[in-house]
Amino acid sequence: MKKSKVKFGKLPSKYKFILNPYRDVRFSSCPGCSGKTLIRKVPLFIHISPKHPTTINKRCRYCPKCDLLIVHQDELENMLVLSHRENNPEIVGNEYLVLGTLEPSAWRKRNKAPLNMGNAQEKVHDFKEYLDIKPAYR
């Protein structure tokens, strides 16, 4: 696993994070400790290039022992397309980065107080680290 870190939010960091690019691997067990993963629904804060912040409340795989959150890339991209193809079709297919998780209270208020890259920093938990995975058979 390769590690990297991105700093955006001002709230305490949460979770180690993997964006799983493999459609045939779903991580019912943790790649770190081999323990059983759980399902956890979290509001992800995502930056879509060039300047479009968005949130997706996504069911993810989670290992409580390793504090590891795993998001399946194909599912996330499908959700991004569905949520933006009508109102923002010009950003569909653009590069994106999952920056962290949004504070649940901010998620609930997002329609009353829309987020932008400036005001979101106060409401985002960065990831502790980003991890990459490489399957043994490839």
Summary of the structure (lengths in Angstrom):
residues: 138
radius of gyration: 14.9
end to end distance: 14.0
largest distance: 47.9
contacts: 386
relative contact order: 0.32
helix: 17%
strand: 43%
